[in-house]
């Protein structure tokens, strides 16, 4: 059987005995309502996982920033304490070296009080 006769036989809708033929269907395949629902659920789960991933990353960066801010506050407090201590230590040297301190007279005890 030739090619043209096999095409003609398939168009007629019947096939003779022991004859190879292929019937081509022109119907388009579509997804059913259950398949559409399953696909939508899977897509919603994927979007949810993406959202959770982004939120987790943001939270982890927030914890890092919080730790760095706490360290900065601690270092600022230490700096302020060191500035006060430095000013206190320098003031003693300034007072001892000042002209007014050099002109002071030392006082000897005059006596003791008896009761």
Residue, then its C-alpha position, 0 to 999 in steps of 0.5 A: x500500500x502506498x503512502x497516499x492510499x494509507x492516508x486516504x484509508x485513514x480519512x475514510x474512518x475504517x481500516x482494512x484487515x492487517x493494514x497499518x494506519x495511524x489516526x491523527x486526532x485534532x482535539x487539543x488536550x486541556x488540563x482538568x479542574x483537579x489538575x488546575x487546583x493542584x498546580x495552583x496549590x503548588x505555586x502558592x506553596x512555592x511563593x510562600x517558601x520564597x516569602x519565608x526565605x526572604x523574611x528569614x534573611x531580613x531577620x538575620x540581618x536585623x539581629x546582626x545590626x542590633x548586635x553592632x548597635x549594642x557594641x557601638x553603644x558600649x564603646x561610646x560609654x567606654x569613651x565617655x568614661x575614659x574622657x572623664x577619667x583623663x580630665x580628672x587625672x589632667x586636672x590634678x597635674x594642672x592644679x599642682x603646676x599652677x601659680x596659685x598652688x605654688x604660692x600656697x603656704x603649708x600649715x602646721x597643726x596648732x594643737x589638739x583638741x582635748x575633751 
